[in-house]
Amino acid sequence: MAEVFDIYTIIFLALAVFIFLRLRSVLGQRTGRERPPYDPYSARDAVRSPAGEKVVTLPQRGADATPRPAEATAPPAERWKDIAESGSAVAAGLDAIVAADPNFDAQHFITGARAAYEMIVTAFASGDRRQLRSLLSREVFDGFDAAITEREGRNETAETRFVSIDGSTITAAELRSRTTAQITVRFVSKLISATRDRTGAVIDGNAEKVTDVTDVWTFARDISSRDPNWKVIATEAGQ
């Protein structure tokens, strides 16, 4: 009787081990293809590059997690150092913007404006309408689009290469309608620019010569929106 019991015990133990190994082979091993654990903050903190599409910045993990820019806490006399003269109309306009949007950072804005300026100029030369649409207001885009269409109709191509951006100065700033911030920037740059006809001959500009260019562009943003984008709403040649 003990021998029968021992045989059945061994059989049941063998089956238990077999079942355990089978389950482990299906559920317990990692293949390297498993999805990572869900992080509720990973999507909320995502920032997509503006190259090729619109910048989208979602809220961070909490209102207190983002340090306030220096402009929001600095004494008025030092708030816009190296950006605007204390007591000037530009400084007053920037004060109004930062009062309505404490997260506004003037230095960050200037850095972004310089990048947008170069992107827009090169996108216009290459006829990249998708890039332009994400950076320009509807009215300005329509003007750029019409110029590109005319150029394409004449079978002409444009070439623009940046050598440097030598200056970017805020010349005007204001808060309009309590929610629309507008900032005008004067850009001074060096470009190599030329337009070629269908045969490849240069018909405007110079493909070898560096030219000094001054542009005055106005950027606007709805500060009540969660979208951090500033779009160009006006462009003109400067002196």
C-alpha positions as CSV (number, residue, x, y, z in Angstrom):
1,M,0.0,0.0,0.0
2,A,2.9,2.3,0.8
3,E,4.4,1.5,-2.5
4,V,1.2,2.5,-4.4
5,F,1.0,5.7,-2.4
6,D,4.6,6.5,-3.3
7,I,4.0,5.9,-7.0
8,Y,0.9,8.2,-7.1
9,T,2.8,10.8,-5.1
10,I,5.6,10.8,-7.6
11,I,3.2,11.0,-10.5
12,F,1.4,14.0,-9.0
13,L,4.7,15.7,-8.2
14,A,5.9,15.2,-11.7
15,L,2.6,16.6,-13.2
16,A,2.9,19.6,-10.9
17,V,6.4,20.3,-11.9
18,F,5.5,19.9,-15.6
19,I,2.5,22.3,-15.3
20,F,4.6,24.9,-13.4
21,L,7.3,24.8,-16.1
22,R,4.8,25.2,-18.9
23,L,3.1,28.2,-17.2
24,R,6.5,29.8,-16.5
25,S,7.5,29.3,-20.2
26,V,4.4,31.2,-21.2
27,L,3.9,33.9,-18.5
28,G,7.1,34.2,-16.6
29,Q,9.8,34.9,-19.1
30,R,10.7,38.3,-20.6
31,T,11.3,38.5,-24.3
32,G,12.4,42.1,-24.6
33,R,9.1,43.1,-26.4
34,E,7.1,43.8,-23.3
35,R,5.5,47.2,-23.1
36,P,7.0,49.3,-20.3
37,P,5.0,50.1,-17.2
38,Y,2.5,52.9,-17.8
39,D,3.8,56.3,-16.6
40,P,1.0,58.8,-16.3
41,Y,3.4,61.7,-16.6
42,S,5.3,60.6,-19.7
43,A,2.7,61.8,-22.1
44,R,1.8,64.9,-20.2
45,D,5.5,66.1,-20.2
46,A,6.1,65.4,-23.9
47,V,7.5,68.1,-26.1
48,R,7.6,67.7,-29.8
49,S,10.1,69.4,-32.0
50,P,8.9,72.2,-34.2
51,A,10.9,70.8,-37.1
52,G,8.2,69.7,-39.4
53,E,5.2,70.3,-37.2
54,K,3.8,72.6,-34.6
55,V,5.3,72.7,-31.2
56,V,3.0,71.3,-28.5
57,T,3.9,71.5,-24.8
58,L,1.5,69.9,-22.4
59,P,1.3,70.8,-18.7
60,Q,4.0,69.6,-16.4
61,R,3.5,67.6,-13.2
62,G,2.1,70.4,-11.2
63,A,1.8,74.1,-11.2
64,D,4.5,74.4,-8.5
65,A,7.0,72.2,-10.4
66,T,7.9,74.9,-12.9
67,P,10.1,77.6,-11.6
68,R,9.0,81.1,-12.4
69,P,11.2,83.0,-14.9
70,A,13.6,85.6,-13.4
71,E,11.5,88.4,-15.1
72,A,8.5,87.6,-12.8
73,T,10.5,88.0,-9.6
74,A,13.3,90.4,-10.4
75,P,13.1,94.0,-9.2
76,P,11.6,96.3,-11.9
77,A,14.9,98.1,-12.5
78,E,16.7,94.8,-13.3
79,R,13.8,92.8,-14.9
80,W,14.6,93.5,-18.5
81,K,18.4,94.0,-18.3
82,D,20.0,93.6,-21.7
83,I,16.5,93.3,-23.3
84,A,14.8,96.7,-22.8
85,E,15.7,100.0,-21.2
86,S,14.1,100.5,-17.8
87,G,11.1,102.8,-18.0
88,S,10.8,102.5,-21.8
89,A,7.7,101.6,-23.7
90,V,9.1,98.2,-24.5
91,A,9.8,97.5,-20.8
92,A,6.2,98.6,-20.0
93,G,4.8,96.3,-22.6
94,L,6.9,93.3,-21.3
95,D,5.8,94.1,-17.8
96,A,2.1,93.8,-19.0
97,I,2.9,90.5,-20.7
98,V,4.6,88.9,-17.7
99,A,1.9,90.2,-15.4
100,A,-0.7,88.3,-17.5
101,D,1.6,85.3,-18.1
102,P,4.1,84.8,-15.2
103,N,5.7,82.0,-17.2
104,F,6.8,84.3,-19.9
105,D,10.6,84.3,-20.3
106,A,12.0,87.0,-22.5
107,Q,15.4,85.3,-23.2
108,H,13.7,82.1,-24.1
109,F,11.4,84.1,-26.4
110,I,14.3,85.7,-28.2
111,T,16.0,82.4,-28.7
112,G,12.9,80.9,-30.1
113,A,12.3,84.0,-32.3
114,R,15.8,83.7,-33.8
115,A,15.2,80.0,-34.6
116,A,11.8,80.7,-36.1
117,Y,13.3,83.6,-38.2
118,E,15.9,81.3,-39.8
119,M,13.3,78.4,-40.3
120,I,10.8,80.7,-42.0
121,V,13.3,82.3,-44.3
122,T,14.8,79.0,-45.4
123,A,11.3,77.4,-45.7
124,F,10.1,80.2,-47.9
125,A,13.1,79.7,-50.2
126,S,12.5,76.0,-50.4
127,G,8.7,76.3,-50.8
128,D,8.0,74.3,-47.6
129,R,4.4,75.4,-47.1
130,R,3.9,72.9,-44.2
131,Q,6.6,74.4,-42.2
132,L,5.4,78.0,-42.9
133,R,1.8,77.2,-42.0
134,S,2.9,76.1,-38.5
135,L,4.9,79.3,-37.9
136,L,2.9,82.1,-39.6
137,S,-0.6,83.6,-39.0
138,R,-3.1,82.8,-41.7
139,E,-2.8,86.2,-43.3
140,V,1.0,86.1,-43.5
141,F,1.0,82.6,-44.7
142,D,-1.4,83.5,-47.5
143,G,1.1,86.2,-48.7
144,F,4.1,83.8,-48.6
145,D,2.1,81.1,-50.3
146,A,1.1,83.4,-53.1
147,A,4.7,84.4,-53.7
148,I,5.8,80.8,-53.8
149,T,3.1,80.0,-56.2
150,E,4.2,82.8,-58.5
151,R,7.7,81.6,-58.3
152,E,6.7,78.1,-59.2
153,G,4.6,79.3,-62.1
154,R,7.8,80.9,-63.6
155,N,9.8,77.7,-63.0
156,E,12.1,79.7,-60.7
157,T,14.0,78.4,-57.7
158,A,15.3,80.3,-54.7
159,E,18.3,79.6,-52.6
160,T,19.0,81.1,-49.2
161,R,21.8,80.2,-46.8
162,F,22.3,81.8,-43.4
163,V,25.8,83.0,-42.6
164,S,24.9,84.5,-39.2
165,I,22.2,86.3,-37.2
166,D,24.1,89.3,-35.8
167,G,21.3,90.9,-33.9
168,S,17.8,90.4,-32.5
169,T,16.3,93.3,-30.6
170,I,12.8,93.7,-29.2
171,T,11.6,97.0,-30.5
172,A,7.9,96.9,-29.3
173,A,5.8,94.8,-26.9
174,E,2.2,95.1,-25.8
175,L,-0.6,93.1,-24.4
176,R,-3.8,93.5,-26.5
177,S,-7.3,92.5,-25.4
178,R,-5.9,91.2,-22.2
179,T,-5.0,87.9,-23.8
180,T,-3.0,88.6,-26.9
181,A,0.7,89.3,-26.4
182,Q,2.6,91.0,-29.3
183,I,6.3,91.4,-29.6
184,T,8.2,93.0,-32.5
185,V,11.8,92.0,-33.1
186,R,14.3,93.6,-35.4
187,F,16.7,91.0,-36.9
188,V,20.0,91.8,-38.5
189,S,21.5,88.9,-40.4
190,K,23.9,87.9,-43.1
191,L,22.6,85.8,-46.0
192,I,23.6,84.3,-49.3
193,S,20.6,84.5,-51.5
194,A,19.9,83.9,-55.1
195,T,17.0,83.2,-57.5
196,R,17.5,81.0,-60.5
197,D,15.4,80.6,-63.7
198,R,14.5,77.3,-65.3
199,T,17.9,77.0,-66.9
200,G,19.7,77.5,-63.5
201,A,21.0,81.0,-64.3
202,V,20.9,83.5,-61.5
203,I,18.4,86.2,-62.2
204,D,18.2,87.8,-58.8
205,G,20.7,88.0,-55.9
206,N,24.1,86.5,-55.8
207,A,25.0,82.9,-55.1
208,E,28.5,83.8,-53.9
209,K,28.0,87.1,-52.1
210,V,27.1,87.7,-48.5
211,T,24.4,90.3,-48.1
212,D,23.4,92.2,-44.9
213,V,19.6,91.9,-44.3
214,T,17.4,93.7,-41.7
215,D,13.9,92.5,-41.1
216,V,11.3,93.6,-38.6
217,W,8.8,90.9,-37.6
218,T,5.9,90.9,-35.2
219,F,5.1,87.8,-33.2
220,A,1.8,87.1,-31.4
221,R,0.5,84.6,-28.9
222,D,-2.8,84.0,-27.1
223,I,-1.6,83.7,-23.5
224,S,-4.9,82.2,-22.4
225,S,-4.1,79.2,-24.6
226,R,-2.1,76.2,-23.4
227,D,-0.3,76.2,-26.8
228,P,3.0,78.0,-26.2
229,N,3.5,78.9,-29.9
230,W,4.2,82.4,-31.1
231,K,3.2,83.0,-34.7
232,V,4.5,85.7,-37.0
233,I,1.6,88.1,-37.8
234,A,3.6,90.8,-39.7
235,T,6.8,91.1,-41.6
236,E,8.6,94.1,-43.2
237,A,12.0,95.1,-44.4
238,G,14.0,97.2,-41.9
239,Q,16.8,99.6,-42.1
